[in-house]
Amino acid sequence: MSTDTGAGTLESASSGAPPPEREVRKTHRVVIRFAGDSGDGMQLAGDRFTSEAAAFGNDLATLPNFPAEIRAPAGTLPGVSSFQLHFADYDILTPGDRPDVLVAMNPAALKANLPDLPHGGMLIVNTDEFTKRNLTKVGYESNPMEDDSLAPYTVHEVAMATLTRGALAPTGMSKKDAERAKNMFALGLLSWMYHRGTADTEAFLREKFARKPELAEANILAFHAGWNYGETTESFAVTYEVAPAALDEGTYRQITGNLALAYGIVAAGHSPGCRCSSGPIRSRRRPTSCTSSASTRASVSRRSRPRTRSRASARRWVPRSVARWASPPPPGPAWRSRARRSGWRWPSSCRC
């Protein structure tokens, strides 16, 4: 089990010592899983790595995994969010069964995802979150970084929060705000490990935070800090190369399940054989990342004119866009009144 806290990295970088020589291993496929709290930015980090893999020419498939509960307490198992990416130099059809690399941002992410990591797999752990309180939240009696429970894996201990705060110290940001960019540190480290470029990610961050350029520069600093950490530390002695896939020439679209759902909602609202499709689509959604993304993408269509409403209560979450074409409840004034209060809506003269 390899351990590195980052102190030696900063010293070697400041002294001007040349970076250590790396062994470059060529592989045909890799499955990476980013895992952390729902607020750790794992979906953003995974999405950016996906975009870089697609631009590089790899074939890929992804599997975002959102928290099981809305507003789950930080550092608990129900609040774990993950993003799995499978990319290869040949045609693939699935996001992978088990990850080859697991990035765990806290003890909850480690405990929830460690059973999927095969023996010999690589484990990158943010050691700053392995405090006694966080370990107790998920039922760890001892620190897995200090016992032999992780011996079957190749473990890299990285103080991501500490290194991110150090990289953002010149910006004057508070420690709490600086730590929010640790997902970009992890992204930079993985981008270095698999020889991915930095220019597209920098452009993406500047566009995403165009209204707050200070946040864009902070995330870019954290991204470069992760890249430089991998370049200068001796903990990572091996880097990996996955060649571009031999795909047919043409124009490809990166599409997610949410985007496909949004296209389906827009298409359903303009079905030529439905007389009730002339009105706007109405939907109610739970305020989570997955439903917010689908509703937002559907709302930007000028032709669909959907109306979305966010509800914090999951019990009354009834999507009108779905219920509109579902089978109506049994007839009767009482049922109709109850259905209207619950969000059901159907045209009286259309059964399409």
C-alpha positions, 0 to 999 in steps of 0.5 A: 500500500503506497502512501503520500501526503503531498509534502514531498511533492511540494518540496521537490517542485519548489527545489526545481528537481526534475520529475521522476521518470514514469513507466507508461503502460498501454491498455485497451480499456479502463473503468474509472469511478469517481465517488463522494458526497452529493456536493463534492462535484463527482458528476461534474468531474466525471462528465469532464473526463468523459468529454476529454475521452470522447474528444480523444477518440475513445469509445465510451459508456457512462453510469452516473449514480445519484444519492438515494436520499434528497438532502442526505446528511453529509458524509453518510452512505445514503448521500454518496454520489458516483460517476462511472466511466468505461472507455476503450480503444474498441467498440464497447456497449456497457459502462463496465461491471467493476471499476479498475480505479476508484476515487473515494473522497470520504469514508462513506464513498469508500465503504459504499463502493469498495465491494465493487473494486476487484483485488489489485485495483487502484484506490485513490483516497482523499485522506483529509476526510478520514476523521474520527467523526466521519469514520463513525458516521459510516460504522468504521471502528478503525481507520482503514488507512491505518489497518490492513483492510486495504492490503489487497488494493493499490492504495494512493493516499492523497490529501486533496483538500489540503493540497487544494487549499494550498493551491488556492491560497493566493486567491484569498478564498476561504478554506471552505470555498477552496475545498469545494474545488477538490473535485477539479484536483481529482480530475487533474490527477486522473487527466495526468495519469491517462494523458488527457489534455488540459485546454478543453477543460480550462475553456469549459470552466471559463465558460461555465463560470463566465459570470464569476471569473474568480471561480473559474480561475480557482477551479483551473488552479485546482485542476492544474494542482492535481495535474502537477501533483501527479507529475512531481510526486513519486507515489504514482510511478505508472501512467496509462495510455488508451489509444483512440478507438477505430470508429467509423467517420462521421458526426457523433453526439454525446447524449445522456439519459436525461437528454434523451428523456428531454427529447422524448418529452418534447417529441411527445408534446408534438405528436401528430396523431394526438389531439391533446398535444397542442397545449404546453407540457406540464411536469412536476419533479423532485429537486434533484440533479437528475430531474432538474437536468431533464426539466431544464433541457426540455424547458429550453425548447422554444416549440415544446413550451413545457412548464415544470414545477419543483416539489420537495415532497417525494410522496406527491411527485406525479409527473403530469407529462407522464400521467397525461398519456397514462391510463386514467383512474376509475371514473367518478367525481371523487376520483377525479377530484382526488386526481386533480389535487395529486397532479393528474391531468387528462383530456376528456375527449382524447385517449391517445 
